[in-house]
């Protein structure tokens, strides 16, 4: 029979693992969205400067979503990246 300490430790490990999975999924989603947006920007406006690539890589998920939508109607890259 397991004692209380074992149960508490197991629950803590399970919670930590779940939290880690959530974090990794969010980060993976953010990287994927950034890579997709960079590819779309390159297809539409040509090769991007390192400054623009850095801005995309550092952007949060919400910003990447807004920029992805702006890409559909923007006529310049500055209009896509406007915050």
N, C-alpha and C positions, 0 to 999 in steps of 0.2 A: 504494500500500500504506500502510495506516495504521500509525503508529508506536505504541509502547507507551503513551506519554502520552495519546494520543487514546483508546485502549482503556480506560485507567484512568479518565479523565474521563467517558467514556460510561457505564461501570459505576457510577461514583459518582452521576451524574445519575439513572440508572435506579433505583438503590437509594433515593435521596432522594425521587424521585417515588412509588415504591411505598410508602415510609414515610408520605408525605403523604397518599396515598389512604387508607391504613389509618386514619390519624388522623382524616381528614375523615369517613370512614364511621362510625367510633365516635362522633364528635361528633354526626353526623346522626342516628344511632340513638338516642343519649341525648336529644337535643332532641325527636325524635319520640315516644319513650316518655314524656317529661315532658308533652308536649302532650296525648297520649292520656289520661294519668292525670288531668291537670287537667280535661279534658272530662268524664271519668267522675265525678270528685269533684263537679263542678258539677251534673251530672245527678242525682246521688244526694243531695248535701247542700246544694245551692244555691251562690250566688256565694261565692267564697273571698276572704279578706283578702289584702292584698299580702304579708303575712308568710308565709302559706302558699304563695302562688305563688312567692315567692323561695326557700322551702325546697325546693320541687319542682324549680325551675330549677337549683338548685345541687347537687342530689342526683346521685350517681354511678349508673351503670347497675344495679349490684347492688341498691342501695337502692330504685330505682324498680321493679325486678322484685318485691322483697319487698312493697313497698307496694301494688303492683297486685294481688298475690295476697290481701293482707289486706283489700283493698276488697271482696272477694267475701263476707266474713263479718263484717266490722266493723260495729258499730252506730253508731259515732261517728267523726268525722274524726280525733279524737285517737288513736283506736285504729289507724286506717290509718297515721298518721304516726309512731307510736311506733317508736323505734329501740332 
